[in-house]
C-alpha cells in the first residue's frame, strides 16, 4: 500500500539525516526520498481513503482527520524538543523515523482502500453514491478543464498566503512594536497556541458546513477570510492587546479549514475516482506556492524595509485565490462523462 511504502521512505530519509556528515548532495538526495515518502503517505492517500469511505459526511470526516494532523503535529514538536534536549538531534531524528513504523500494522490489518472490500458502500448506504459510478478522468482531461485550473490557482494562492503569514508572523509583530525579545517570543507563542486551537475548531466547523451547504460557497467564504486576516495581522499592536487574539482566532480558523477544503472540492467536481490524479497535480503546485510566496515576501521586506508593501502583495495574491474559487461553476461538468461498468461499483462480499 502507498502508506506503507511512503512511511518506509520517510523513515529511511530520517535515518539518513541522522547520520549525514554535511554533504549537500547527500542532503538533497535524502530530501528527495523524504518528498516521495510525503507524497505516498501524506495528505493524498488519506484524503482518498476518507473520500471513498464517506460521501454524505465527507466534510466532517475530513475535518476530524485534519484535527488529528494538527494535534499530533503539536505533540510531535514537543517530542522532538524533549528528545533533542536529552539525547541530541541525531537521536531525535532516528526516533522520529522509528515512529513511522507504527503505521505499518494499522495500514496492513485495519485500513481498507474502499468499503467495497468489505462488501459495503460509503456511509453504510444500500446503494453507491453517484460520484463512485464515474470513471476516473485522465490527466489530459484535468489539464484542459477550466474548473480544474481555477481550483489549482485558487488553492495555490491561498496556501501561499497562509505560508507567508506563518513564516513572517513573528517578524511582522516585531515591526508592529513588539521590540523586546522576551515580549516578542511570548507574543508569538501565544498567537501560535491560539491559532492551533482555533484551527481545530475551523476544521470541524467547516467540515460540517461543507456537508450541508455548497462546498463552493464555503470555500469561497473561507478564502476571503484568509485575505482578511492579512489586514488583521497588520493591525496587531502592543497598544491593542485584543488585536492579537482577534488575528490569531480568525487566522487559525481559516487556516485549519483551507487545506481540507481542497480535496473536498476536487472530489465533488471531478469525482472521487479522479481525486488521486487531481491532488497529484494540486499538492506539488501548492507546495511551490507555499515555499516561494514567503520568499517573495522576504525580498519585498528587504527592499522596502517594512512589511506594508509585502503584505499588500500577499493580500492581492489571497484575493486572486478567493476570486478564482468564486469563479468555479457550481456543478461539475466532467460528471456528465462515461460511468464505470456496474461490476466495478458493486461491493465484493468477503
N, C-alpha and C positions, 0 to 999 in steps of 0.2 A: 504494500500500500504506500501511497505517496507520503503519508505522515511518518511512517517508519523509516523510509529512505531519507526524508528530509531531516528528521531529528538525528538520524545517524550521521549525516553530513554536517549538521550543526555541531554535534558533539565532537566530531573529528576536527573541525575548524577551531573549536575552543581548546582542545588538547594541543593543537599546533601552536596557537597563540601563546599558550603557557610555556612552551619550550623553545620558541623562536629566539634567535640571537641578534636581532636588529637588522636583518637583511630586508630591504624594501621589496625586492621581487618575491621573497617568501611571504611577506605580509600581504601583498596583493593577491598572491595565489590562494592563501588561506581565506582572504576576504571574498574571493570568488566562490570558494567552496561554501562559505557561510551564506552568501547570497543565494546560491542554488538551493541550499537547505531551507532558507527562509521562504523561497517561492514554493517549495514542495510541501513544507509543513507549517507555514504561516497562515495568513488570513484566508487564502484561496480555498484550500481543501475544507476548512471548517465552514466557510460560507456556503460551499457546495453541499456539505452534509446537512446543514441546517435547512437549506432551501429544498433539498429532496424530501426531508422528513416533515417539514411544516409548510403549509400553504395559507390557511386562514389566519394562523397566528405566527406567521413567519417573522414579522417585525418584533414581536415580543420575545420570541426565541432568540433572534439575532441580538437583541438588546441584552438579554441575560448572558449570552456568550461573551459579549464585549465587556460586560461588568466583570466577568472573570478575568479577562485580559488586563483590565485596569488594576484590580485588586492584587493579582499575583505579580503584576509588574511592580507594584509598590512594595510588596513583600520581598520580591527578588532584589530590589535595590538595598533593602535592609540586610538581606542575607549576604549579598556581595560585600557590603561595607563591613559587616562583622567578620566575615572570612578574611578579608584583606587585612584588617587591623590585627587579627590573631595569627594568621599564617602567611601573609604576603599575597600579592596579586596573582602570582603563578598558580598557587594552590586554589585560589578563588576561581580562576578561570577553569581549572580542571574540575572543580566541584560543580560549576555551572554546566559544563559539558556532561558530567555524570548524571545530572538531573534529567537530561534529555531522555535517558533510557526508561524513566518512569512511564513515559507514554507508550512504550512498546507493548506491555501486556494489555493496556487499555485498547490500543488500536487493533491488536491481534484478536482478543477474545470478546470485547464488548461492542466496539463500534462496527456498524454495518453501513455500507455506502448508500443503500437505498432501502426503503421499507419493503420493497418487493422481495428482497432477500429473505424476509420473514413472513412472506405471504400477506403483506399489509399494503395499505395506501397511506399517503400523507394525512396527518391529523387523525388517523384511525378511521377514515371515511370508508364507505362501502364502494365508492367509485373514484377513479383517479381524477385529480383536478385538471382543468383544461391545459395548463402550461406543460404538464407531463407528456401530453399527447403530440407535441410538436417536435419535429426533427431538429437536431442541432443545426445552427446556421454556420456557414463557413467563415473563415477569417476574411475572405474577399467580400462576402455579403455585409459583414460588420463594417469593414473599412469604406464601403460605398453607401453606408447608411447615414443619413443626416442626423437622426436622433442619437446615434452612437457617438458621433463627433461632438455633439452638444454635451452629452454626458461626460465624455473624455475631457473636453476643455473646461467644463464647469467644475468637475471634481479636481482637476489638476490645479486650477486657480484657487479654489477654496482651501485645499490641503496645503498648497504653497503659502497661502496667507497664514494659516494656522501654524505651520512650521516656522514662519518668520516671527510670529508673536512669541512662540515658545522659546526660540533661540535668543531673541533680543529683549525679552521682557525685563530681565534684571537690569540691563543697560539703559533701557528707557526709564525705569524707576530712578536710576541714578541721575539721568538728565533732568528728571522732573522734580528733583530736590532732595532725594534720599542720598545725601553725600557721605554721611557717616557710615563706615563699612559695616559695623555691627548692626546698625539700624537697617541698612540695605539688605544684609543677609537675613535678618528676622522678617523683613517685609516680603522678601522673595519666598521664604519658607512658608509664611502664612498664605500668600497667594497660591503657591503650588498645592498646599493642602486643601484649600477651599476649591480650587479647580478640580482636583481629583474627586472630592466628594460630590461636587456639582455635576461632574461628567457621569458619575454613576446614575444620578437622578435623570440626567439628559438621555442616557441610553435606554433606560426603562420607559420613560415617558414618551420619547419619540418613537420607540418601538411600538408602543400601544397606539399612538396616534396614526402611525403608518398602516396599522391593521384596520382602522375604522374610517380613515379619511384618505383622500387621494395622495398617493406617495409623492407625486409631482409637487403638489401644493405644500406638503410637509417639508420636502427637501428644499423647495424654493424659499420658504419662510426661514428655514434653518440657515441657509446660505446668506440671506440678507442679515440675519442676526450676527453671523460671523463677521460680515463687513462692519456692522455697527460696533462690535467690540473693539475695533481699532480706534474709533473715536473715544470709547470709554477708557482705553489704555492711556491715551494722551491726556485724559482728564484726571488721572490719578495724581494726587498731591499730598504731601505731609500735612498741609493745612485742611485737607478734606479726608479724614481717615475713612469715612464711609465709602469714598470713591474706589478705594482698593477692593473692598468686598463686593461692590456693585460690579466692577470689571470682572473679578475672579468668578463670581457666580454665573454671570451671563456667558463669559468665555468658556468656562468649563462645561456648561450645559450644551452650548453649540458644538464645542469640540467633541464631546462624547457622542453626540448624535451624528456628526458629519461622516465619519468613516463607515458606520454601519448602514447608512442610507444608500451608499453607492451600490453594494451588491443587491440590495432590495430593489432599487430602481432598475438595475441591469436584468435581474430575473424577471421583473414584470414586463419590461419592454422587449426583451429578446428571447425569453423563455428559459426555464430552469436548465434545460439541456444544453443551452448555449452559454450559461453563466461562466463556466471554466474558461472558455475561449475569450469571452469579453473581459473577464478580470485579468487574464494573462496579458492583455494589452494595457488595460487601465492601471493595474498596480505598478508596473515599471515606469509608466509615464508619470503617475502621481508621485512616485519616489523621486523622479528627476525634478519635479516641481518643488517637492518638499526639501530637496537638497540645494537647488540653485536659487530659489527665491530668497532664502536667508542670506545667501552670498551676495545677491544684488543689494539687499538692504545694507549689508556691511560696506559695500562700495559706496553707496549713496551717503551713508553716515560719515564715512571718512572724507568724502568730498565736501559735504555741506556743513560738517562739524556739529550737526544736530540731527534729531530723528524726524523732524517735521516733514521734510521732502520725502524721506524714505517711507514713512508711514502713509503719506499721501499716495505713493505709488502702490503700496500694499493694499490700501483701501480701493484703489482703482482696479487692481487685479481681483480682489474679492468681489467687487461689483460685477465684473465680467463673468465670474463664475456663477453668481446668482442669476444674472440675466440669461446666461446660457441654459441653465436648468429651467427657468421660466419659459424659455422658447421651445422646450421639448413638447412634442404632441402628447395629448392626454392618453391616447390609446396606442398600442404597439402595432405598427404596420407590418412587421415581419410575422405576426401571428397568423396572418391570412395564408401562409405558405404551407408546404406539404406536411401532413401529420405523420407520426410514426405508425408502423403497422400495429394492429391490435396486439399481436403476440409480444411486442416489446413494452406494452403498457400494463399487461396483466401480471399480477404477482405470482411468483413461483413458490408454491407451498413447500415448506420444508418440515 
